[in-house]
Amino acid sequence: MLKVDTKLDPVTFEVLKNGFVNLVDQMSEQVLRTCYSFVIYNRDFSSALCDAQGNTVMQGTQDISVHVGTLHLTAKAVIEDFGDDIHPGDIFIINDPYRGGTHFNDTRIIRPVFYDGQLIAFMQVNGHWADMGGSTPGSFDVNAKTHYGEGVRIPPLRIWSKGEYLHDVAHLLVANMRVPEERLGDLRSQAEATKTGERQLIKLIEKYGLDTILTAFEEVQNYVERLTRVKVKELPDGVWETTDYIDMDPEVGDGLIPIKVKMTIKDDEILYDLSGSHQSIGCFLNSAFGSSMSAAYAGTKTFFPDIPLNSGFYRVVHVDLPENTVVNACWPVAVTGFCSGAYEKIMNACFELWSQIMPERALACSFNLEYLLIGGDDKREGYNNYFMWYDWMAGGHGGRSTKDGANALSPVFGVGLSIQPCEGQERLSPVITTKHEIVTDSGGPGKFRGGCGVEKGGILTEADDAVMSYCCDRSRSVTWGIFGGLPSTPHGVQLMRGEAGSEFLGTIFSNVKVKKGDEFTRPSAGGGGLGDPLKRDPQDVLEDVIDGYVSIERAKKDYGVVIKEIDREIDLFEIDEEATENAREYIRLNRKKWLEEDPENVMEKYHNGEVDLLDLIRHYGIIIDQKTNELLPKSTAQYREAMKKRTLTYWG
């Protein structure tokens, strides 16, 4: 048995460990009750208790994974810039992604905590502010090449000084943002939440004593490090590698953007090496170093759910990020879209690697985080102000080792996110939701099907000077399956302008003008499948058809299960056993050949209506430009190669 030297008795340690979690959760509750922004109200925020050196002591129970993995970095940035010039009553603000933050919208409020004149801790609340200025409402401009088009960059900055609110500093910042009164409201909310954390910590000190609390700060980090090392040491040493992709560099066109992840386990430590990843690209899907580190932390932590997360975990997981790449873009390269770009690609790559090491916890690729933003003048009676409609979607998670993926769940970027209620959105903005429903056939086929995605539609009502922007990916690097599983479906926005017809806008665009009566819809993808679809129990496929998760047509095409509709009104269907046996044998004999077929010949079938978009992706590994319906030869070659490794090799 491992002998552990600890300075606290087990009961006191456990009480304080959980007391720190409760402290952070109380900060979160304060934010929920006082924030102004609907985005933050739907839990796009996180909190943390950090020690006097800036190390994360504890996070809360519903914090966003990408935030938590960076909060220690921004606390340390404040310490680095201000040193001994930190006083009781000071509060700092920072959103700088090049100093350990994520993107400019994620604005951190940091309060140093003193006791008897000694700096003992930092309380931190990070909230996603719905607009930081810049060239696009919501500050998500795909055309931005540098941060100057993305909004206000805030290095560590004092915004309360010894208890005095620096009104001029705050107003200088928000004067460069849309809806400044909302930004000020969120600032005050986050600052008050850190005050809540400070009060709770002082109560613990008064009950247990300062020395005990400071010892507990150290002990809970050591505990997490120790526990993580024990878990890792039980695993085999080795090296595992994979590659995931961003759809493209808009300045280049055809060609997926590789993110290479090599993971090494040696003794009781984990090293991620992302050397070989593509250089920074000409849009905002790049990631700065802090968020890429957080992606590796979060991807790893997913497979160790019983371990708390604090800086002790970071001592075990090391990440090598080459500079000037898509995973470590340096100032002033644009990074606001990192969440839809490099971040979730690193996470899903980690999922794939850990699935090989821990197949009992395997998880295929999950749908891509996306944001749709509309900003303009709200002309509804009684409003007459600037509005921001800022929406993200639920989607499907990847198939798992023993069960299907989860349907309509928050993205892996932050499963603590709430899905925004349509009623609240409609009250706050001149946008009415026209549909919000699960998408049939969106889950990637597999022995264990990927979870289904969701389609959401809306119509713009009384608005002037409105523009729409979208931040997403995976229209070309389509959400993939593992261990023989198949891909799900591509993302993208469709805009309908009355008699002008429908237009596919894709997955990244900015400042598209929209007006009253314009309708839009976009589906989220499902998760990738896990395992050979031909090994899925036909009865499970039948249940999927009854539930509306899989169509009769794709049950035959993807699973080789032939289903007859008897009476849809009463969900009466039956499996044709003989036809199913024949269909599965046909697929088994031909599917490897499909991935070798000349793409030009397949495209001819596509244009003739012999095969559809899902056939192209799932059977032939062919990627097209959905705006033009043209073949993308380079992207197809890359996607096919990846599909052969993840899927074909497991077909036997």
C-alpha positions, 0 to 999 in steps of 0.5 A: 500500500502507498504510504502517504505523509499528510499534515491533516487528519483524514476527517478535516481534510475531507471536510475542507476539500468538500468545503472548497468545492462548496465555496466555489459553487456558492460563487456560481450561484451568486453569478446565476442570481445577479448576472445581466447576460442571458449567455452567462445565465445559461452557465457559460461561466466558471469559478475557481479558488486559487492559492496565493501562487495562483494555483487552482485549489478547487473548481465547482461542480458545473464549471466549463472544462475549457475555462477551468484548465486556464484559470490558474494561468490568468491568476498567475498573469495578475501576480506576474504583472503586479507582484507586491502591488496587490492590496486588500480591496483590489479586483483585477480583470483580464481576458487576454488569450495570449496570457493564458486566457481562451478568447476575448469574450471569456472575461475573468474577474480576480479578487485577491484575498487577505487575512491579517494583512497576508495574501492567502488566495485568489477568487476568480470568476470567468464569464463569457461576455456576449460582446467585446466590440470588434467588427462583428456583433458578438465579436466572432468575425471569421474574417479577422486575421488578427485580434484587432478585429475581435474586440478589446484585449484586456491584459491584467488590469486593476478595476477596483483599487483598495475597495474603490471602483475605478469607474473611468477604467470600467467605462473605457472598456465597455464603451468599446462594446455593444450593450455596455450596460449589460457588460457592466452588470456582468462585471458587478455580478462577477465581482460580487461573486468573488466577494461571496467566495472571500466571505466563505473562505474567511468563515473557514479560516475562523473555524479551522485557523489560517494554518490549517486552511493553507495546509489544506490548499497544499494537501488537496493539490497533492492529493489530486496529483498523488491519485492521478499518478497512482491511476496512470502508473497502473496503465501500460507505458507506450506511445499513441498517435492520431490526427484530427482536422479543422475543415480548412484555411479559408485563404487556401480552400481545399485541404483539411488542417491537421492537428497531430496529437502524440501521447506518451505514458511513461511511469506515472506521467502523461506527455502530449506532443502536438508537434507536426500540427499545421501552422496558424491559419487565416481565420479565427479557428486558431487556439492560443496555448492556454486553451490548447493545454486545457483541451488536453487536460479536459480530454484526459480528465474525461477518462478519469471522472473520479479524480477532482480537478485542480493544479495537482492534475496539471503536474502529471499532464504535460503538453508540448505546443509548438509556437505559431501553429494552429494549437499555439497561435501567438499574438496577434493571430486571431483566436476567438473561434478556437472553441469550434476550431482547434480546441474540440479537435484536441479533445476528440483526439484525446478521446480516441487515444484514451479509448485505445488504452481504456476500451471499457470507457471508449468514446467516439467523436462528438459533435462540434460546438457552434455559435449562431449570432444575430445583432441589430436594432430591436424595433419591437414595441416597447424595446427599441434597443440593440439586441444580441441573439446569441445561441448554441446548440445541443448535439450528439455525443459519440457512441460508447463502449457498451451503449449508444451516444447521448442525444441532444447534449451540450458540447464536450467543450462544456457539458455544464452549459445549459441549452438556452430556452427558446422562450427566454430568447424570444423575450429578449430578442426579435427572433422566434424559434420555428423548430427545435427537434432531433434530426433523424439519421444524424447519429453515426452508425455503429454497433453502438450508434452515435447520439443524435443531433438537433435542428433549430430554426428561427425567423427574424421579426421586428429588427433593423440593420441586423447581421448574422455570424456563425462559428462552427466546423466539421462540414468537411472534417465530419464527426467520425466513428471509431473501432469500425463506426461510421461518421455522422453528418456535416454542420452548416446554416441554411438561410431562406429569404422568401422569394429569393430562395434558400442559400447554404451559408456554411459553417463559418461566416460573418456579417451576413445582412438579414432582415425581417422575415428572413428564416434560418435553420441549422442542424447540429451533427450527431456523434460518431458510431462505435464498432461495426454497424453490421454487428448492431442488433437488428432489433436495436435498429428497429427500435431506432426506426420506431423512435425516429432516430434512424430512417428505414432507408438508412437502416438498410444502407448503413446497418443492412437491416431491412424494415417493413412499415406496417402502420406508422401511426401505431409504430408498427414495423417488422424486420425482413430477416432474409432481406436483412441477411442478404443486405448485410452480406452485400455491404460486407462484400463491397464496403472496402471497395467503396472507399477505394472507388474513383471519387470522380465516378462517385460524384457522377452518381451523386449528380445523377441522384444515385447516391446522396450526401450521407452515402458520399460521406459514410460509404465512400469517404468523399467530401464536397463543398456543399455550397457548390456540390463540387468534389474537394479532392485533397480533403477527400484523400485526407478524410479517406485515409483517416476513415480507413484507420479508424473504421476500415481496419476494424472490419476484418 
